[in-house]
Every structure is written in C-alpha cells, then in structure tokens.
Amino acid sequence: MTDPTTGGHAEQNKSLVSYLYAKVYNGKHMSALNDLFAADYVEHNPDLENGRVALHGFLNKTFGLFPEIGFTLTRLVAEGDMVVAHALMRRTPGDRGMAVAEFFRISGDKIVEHWDITMPVPEETQNGNPMV
C-alpha cells in the first residue's frame, strides 16, 4: 500500500476534490457529501461549524439563496494528503464572481479538514491579469 503522506495518493485525492466540485457544488447532489466528507471533519472557516451535518445545512441554505450558483474549477494541486483547489464562484451567471482557494486534507478517501479563502473579482485590476 502506498503511504498517503508521500504523495502516492495525490491523483486520487485530486479526483475526489474534482468530484466534489462537479457533483455537490455544481450538481447540488447533497447525498454525495456522505461519500466525500468524514462525519466529524474539521472546518477552519470561522463562519462555519465542524462536521458534515453542519456543512450539509450551510450548502442547502446557500443553494436555496443562490439557485444558479456555479463553480469553475481552474486548477488542482496535490501533495501528500493535501489538495488545493483554485476556482471562480458565481452566485448568478452574470456576476463577476469570487476567486476561491480551498485547501482540503484527505485521509482514508474522505475529506477530514478544510480551509478556504475568497476574494471578490473586481471590475478592473491594476495589473490586467485575471484572478482565476
């Protein structure tokens, strides 16, 4: 068996996070949370509680408020048991959106820890480069 701390599971871990974006974030298939997150996963976003049940409630509320919300996943980087996702989140199809960076720690084929950083995409940037 490959040691997950050495990077042997990096591609598998990236696939798990890609599936999260496709199935839950964009597909709104909440039942997939059971397959993806440990029941007692640790949440580092200060506005959210720990655990899969709390995440389920948060996402249900978010999808209710923003039924057209969508995520464009632009890159995934994995090392050992960590995966970083860089994405564009749009609450409605016409908004500029938010640049999102999410960090996931994976153990036993489940997400066991999560951090995120978001930043609104401005109309213009000083450097002319896209954020996502």
C-alpha positions in Angstrom: 0.0 0.0 0.0 1.2 3.5 -0.8 1.8 5.8 2.1 -0.6 8.8 1.7 1.8 11.2 3.2 4.4 10.7 0.4 2.2 11.8 -2.5 1.3 8.4 -3.8 -2.4 9.3 -3.5 -2.1 12.8 -5.0 -4.0 12.0 -8.2 -6.7 10.0 -6.3 -7.1 12.9 -3.9 -7.4 15.4 -6.7 -10.1 13.3 -8.3 -12.0 13.3 -5.0 -12.0 17.1 -4.9 -12.9 17.4 -8.6 -15.8 15.1 -7.9 -16.9 17.4 -5.0 -17.0 20.4 -7.4 -18.9 18.5 -10.1 -21.3 16.5 -8.0 -22.0 18.8 -5.0 -21.0 22.4 -5.8 -22.3 22.4 -9.4 -24.7 19.3 -9.4 -26.3 20.1 -6.0 -26.3 16.3 -5.2 -26.1 16.7 -1.4 -26.2 12.9 -0.8 -22.6 12.8 -2.2 -21.4 14.6 1.0 -21.6 11.3 2.8 -19.1 9.8 0.4 -16.8 12.7 0.4 -16.6 14.1 3.9 -15.8 12.4 7.2 -18.7 12.9 9.6 -16.6 14.8 12.0 -14.4 16.7 9.6 -12.7 19.8 10.9 -13.7 23.2 9.4 -11.4 26.2 9.6 -13.7 28.8 8.0 -14.6 30.9 11.1 -18.2 31.3 10.0 -18.9 27.5 9.8 -19.2 24.8 12.3 -17.3 21.5 12.2 -18.8 18.3 10.8 -20.7 17.0 7.8 -24.1 17.8 9.2 -23.2 21.5 9.5 -21.8 21.6 6.0 -25.0 20.0 4.7 -27.1 22.7 6.3 -24.8 25.5 5.1 -24.8 24.2 1.5 -28.6 23.7 1.5 -29.0 27.3 2.7 -26.6 28.6 0.1 -28.2 26.7 -2.8 -31.6 28.0 -1.7 -30.4 31.6 -1.6 -28.4 31.3 -4.9 -30.0 28.5 -7.0 -27.9 29.5 -10.0 -24.6 29.4 -8.1 -21.8 27.7 -10.1 -18.1 27.0 -9.8 -15.5 26.9 -12.5 -12.6 24.8 -11.2 -9.4 26.1 -12.9 -6.7 24.1 -11.1 -6.0 21.5 -8.6 -2.6 21.0 -6.8 -2.0 18.0 -4.6 0.9 17.0 -2.4 0.6 14.2 0.1 -2.7 14.3 1.9 -3.4 17.9 0.8 -5.3 19.2 -2.2 -5.6 22.9 -3.1 -8.5 24.0 -5.5 -8.5 27.3 -7.3 -11.9 28.3 -8.7 -14.3 31.0 -9.7 -17.6 31.1 -7.9 -20.5 33.0 -9.5 -23.7 33.3 -7.5 -25.6 34.2 -10.7 -24.4 33.7 -14.3 -23.9 37.4 -14.9 -21.8 38.4 -11.8 -18.0 38.8 -11.8 -17.8 36.3 -9.0 -15.4 35.4 -6.3 -11.9 33.9 -6.6 -11.8 30.9 -4.3 -8.9 28.9 -2.9 -9.9 25.8 -0.9 -7.5 23.6 1.0 -8.6 20.0 1.7 -6.8 17.4 3.9 -7.8 13.9 2.9 -7.5 10.7 4.9 -9.0 7.3 4.1 -10.6 8.6 0.9 -12.6 11.3 2.9 -12.1 15.0 3.4 -11.2 15.4 7.0 -10.2 19.0 7.2 -11.0 22.2 5.1 -9.8 25.8 4.9 -10.9 28.4 2.4 -10.1 31.9 1.2 -12.4 34.0 -1.0 -12.0 37.4 -2.7 -14.4 39.3 -4.9 -13.3 39.7 -8.5 -13.0 43.4 -9.2 -14.2 45.1 -12.4 -10.6 46.1 -13.1 -7.2 45.1 -11.8 -4.0 47.2 -11.6 -2.0 44.5 -13.5 -4.6 43.4 -16.0 -4.3 39.8 -15.0 -7.2 37.5 -14.2 -7.6 36.3 -10.6 -8.6 32.8 -11.6 
